[in-house]
Amino acid sequence: GGAGDDSQAGAPPKESVSGSGVSGDESEHEPFIVDPAKVKEMVKLLSSEDGAAINIILHNGNFLPCVMRYAANPTPSVVIFNQDKSRTVALNAIQELLTGPEKLKRIETKADITSDDRCCGLVLQATSHCIPLQFKEGRVREMFVHLFESEKNK
C-alpha cells in the first residue's frame, strides 16, 4: 500500500533552511570541512623548534605554561611539554574536542573559559579524561581543530 507516497528514490534531498535566529549554533550533524591549509600551518607551527606555547588549565583555575609539538611517527600525535615532563597524545586517541561556550561549560575548572575562543578541551577516548588547553590565540586553536578533524576523518 504505497498510496499517497509520491517520493522518488532518485530525488535529491531537500535543502534544510536554517532560521536566522540560530547563527553560531554548530549542529552536531553538520560535517566539519577541513581546511588543508590550516592543517598544514598547524603542523608547521607545532613542528617548529619552539612549537606552540599553550596553557593547560588546571582544576583550581590556574594556568600551567607548556609547549605543544607535533610528532608524525608512529602515529600523528601532539606532545605537550612542561619543563621536565612530557605527555604524548595521539590525535586518534582524542574522542572529542570541546570548543565553544556550550561545551567549554562542561570542563571542571575555576577559570572562566566558556567565552574564551582560545580554549578547547581534549577528551581522551580511553579514560574520557579531559585536558583543557588554552592556545595563544583563537586562530591557533582553530588550526588545531582542523588538524584534529583531518586525522579523525582518515
NORKAZI-V462199 format. One record per residue. N is the residue number from 1. SS is DSSP state (2 for helix, 1 for strand, 0 for the rest). PSI is psi in whole degrees, 0 to 359 (NA if undefined). D_FIRST is the distance of its C-alpha to the first C-alpha in whole Angstrom. Layout:
n:N ss:SS psi:PSI d_first:D_FIRST
n:N ss:SS psi:PSI d_first:D_FIRST
This chain:
n:1 ss:0 psi:84 d_first:0
n:2 ss:0 psi:30 d_first:4
n:3 ss:0 psi:134 d_first:6
n:4 ss:0 psi:357 d_first:9
n:5 ss:0 psi:97 d_first:9
n:6 ss:0 psi:22 d_first:12
n:7 ss:0 psi:130 d_first:14
n:8 ss:0 psi:143 d_first:16
n:9 ss:0 psi:328 d_first:17
n:10 ss:0 psi:1 d_first:20
n:11 ss:0 psi:138 d_first:21
n:12 ss:0 psi:149 d_first:24
n:13 ss:0 psi:143 d_first:23
n:14 ss:0 psi:138 d_first:24
n:15 ss:0 psi:131 d_first:28
n:16 ss:0 psi:131 d_first:29
n:17 ss:0 psi:122 d_first:32
n:18 ss:0 psi:141 d_first:34
n:19 ss:0 psi:161 d_first:36
n:20 ss:2 psi:345 d_first:40
n:21 ss:2 psi:359 d_first:41
n:22 ss:2 psi:28 d_first:40
n:23 ss:0 psi:143 d_first:42
n:24 ss:0 psi:356 d_first:43
n:25 ss:0 psi:106 d_first:41
n:26 ss:0 psi:113 d_first:40
n:27 ss:0 psi:143 d_first:36
n:28 ss:0 psi:333 d_first:36
n:29 ss:0 psi:349 d_first:33
n:30 ss:0 psi:127 d_first:35
n:31 ss:0 psi:137 d_first:36
n:32 ss:0 psi:128 d_first:40
n:33 ss:0 psi:111 d_first:41
n:34 ss:0 psi:131 d_first:44
n:35 ss:0 psi:107 d_first:47
n:36 ss:2 psi:329 d_first:49
n:37 ss:2 psi:320 d_first:53
n:38 ss:2 psi:322 d_first:52
n:39 ss:2 psi:312 d_first:52
n:40 ss:2 psi:317 d_first:55
n:41 ss:2 psi:321 d_first:57
n:42 ss:2 psi:316 d_first:56
n:43 ss:2 psi:320 d_first:57
n:44 ss:2 psi:316 d_first:60
n:45 ss:2 psi:313 d_first:61
n:46 ss:2 psi:337 d_first:61
n:47 ss:2 psi:352 d_first:62
n:48 ss:0 psi:166 d_first:65
n:49 ss:0 psi:320 d_first:69
n:50 ss:0 psi:345 d_first:68
n:51 ss:0 psi:200 d_first:64
n:52 ss:1 psi:128 d_first:63
n:53 ss:1 psi:127 d_first:64
n:54 ss:1 psi:169 d_first:62
n:55 ss:1 psi:138 d_first:62
n:56 ss:1 psi:132 d_first:61
n:57 ss:1 psi:118 d_first:60
n:58 ss:0 psi:161 d_first:62
n:59 ss:0 psi:323 d_first:60
n:60 ss:0 psi:2 d_first:63
n:61 ss:0 psi:355 d_first:63
n:62 ss:0 psi:161 d_first:65
n:63 ss:1 psi:133 d_first:65
n:64 ss:1 psi:110 d_first:66
n:65 ss:1 psi:131 d_first:67
n:66 ss:1 psi:176 d_first:65
n:67 ss:1 psi:134 d_first:65
n:68 ss:1 psi:133 d_first:61
n:69 ss:1 psi:167 d_first:61
n:70 ss:1 psi:137 d_first:59
n:71 ss:1 psi:123 d_first:59
n:72 ss:0 psi:332 d_first:57
n:73 ss:0 psi:150 d_first:58
n:74 ss:0 psi:334 d_first:57
n:75 ss:0 psi:148 d_first:54
n:76 ss:0 psi:120 d_first:54
n:77 ss:1 psi:162 d_first:55
n:78 ss:1 psi:140 d_first:57
n:79 ss:1 psi:125 d_first:60
n:80 ss:1 psi:118 d_first:61
n:81 ss:1 psi:140 d_first:65
n:82 ss:1 psi:106 d_first:67
n:83 ss:0 psi:261 d_first:71
n:84 ss:0 psi:354 d_first:71
n:85 ss:1 psi:151 d_first:68
n:86 ss:1 psi:150 d_first:65
n:87 ss:1 psi:129 d_first:61
n:88 ss:1 psi:129 d_first:59
n:89 ss:1 psi:113 d_first:55
n:90 ss:1 psi:136 d_first:53
n:91 ss:2 psi:327 d_first:50
n:92 ss:2 psi:0 d_first:47
n:93 ss:2 psi:359 d_first:49
n:94 ss:1 psi:120 d_first:48
n:95 ss:1 psi:319 d_first:45
n:96 ss:1 psi:148 d_first:44
n:97 ss:1 psi:123 d_first:47
n:98 ss:1 psi:116 d_first:47
n:99 ss:0 psi:157 d_first:48
n:100 ss:2 psi:153 d_first:48
n:101 ss:2 psi:316 d_first:49
n:102 ss:2 psi:315 d_first:46
n:103 ss:2 psi:324 d_first:46
n:104 ss:2 psi:334 d_first:50
n:105 ss:0 psi:333 d_first:50
n:106 ss:0 psi:344 d_first:49
n:107 ss:0 psi:128 d_first:52
n:108 ss:0 psi:100 d_first:55
n:109 ss:0 psi:154 d_first:58
n:110 ss:0 psi:346 d_first:60
n:111 ss:0 psi:143 d_first:60
n:112 ss:0 psi:95 d_first:58
n:113 ss:0 psi:357 d_first:56
n:114 ss:0 psi:328 d_first:53
n:115 ss:0 psi:17 d_first:54
n:116 ss:0 psi:110 d_first:56
n:117 ss:0 psi:359 d_first:54
n:118 ss:0 psi:353 d_first:56
n:119 ss:1 psi:150 d_first:55
n:120 ss:1 psi:160 d_first:52
n:121 ss:1 psi:132 d_first:51
n:122 ss:1 psi:110 d_first:51
n:123 ss:1 psi:118 d_first:49
n:124 ss:1 psi:136 d_first:49
n:125 ss:0 psi:312 d_first:47
n:126 ss:0 psi:319 d_first:49
n:127 ss:0 psi:350 d_first:50
n:128 ss:0 psi:14 d_first:48
n:129 ss:0 psi:144 d_first:52
n:130 ss:1 psi:130 d_first:52
n:131 ss:1 psi:107 d_first:55
n:132 ss:1 psi:129 d_first:55
n:133 ss:1 psi:151 d_first:57
n:134 ss:1 psi:122 d_first:58
n:135 ss:1 psi:170 d_first:59
n:136 ss:0 psi:326 d_first:62
n:137 ss:0 psi:159 d_first:59
n:138 ss:2 psi:325 d_first:56
n:139 ss:2 psi:320 d_first:56
n:140 ss:2 psi:321 d_first:57
n:141 ss:2 psi:320 d_first:54
n:142 ss:2 psi:319 d_first:51
n:143 ss:2 psi:323 d_first:53
n:144 ss:2 psi:320 d_first:52
n:145 ss:2 psi:319 d_first:49
n:146 ss:2 psi:319 d_first:48
n:147 ss:2 psi:312 d_first:50
n:148 ss:2 psi:311 d_first:48
n:149 ss:2 psi:325 d_first:45
n:150 ss:2 psi:326 d_first:46
n:151 ss:2 psi:323 d_first:46
n:152 ss:2 psi:326 d_first:43
n:153 ss:0 psi:3 d_first:41
n:154 ss:0 psi:NA d_first:43
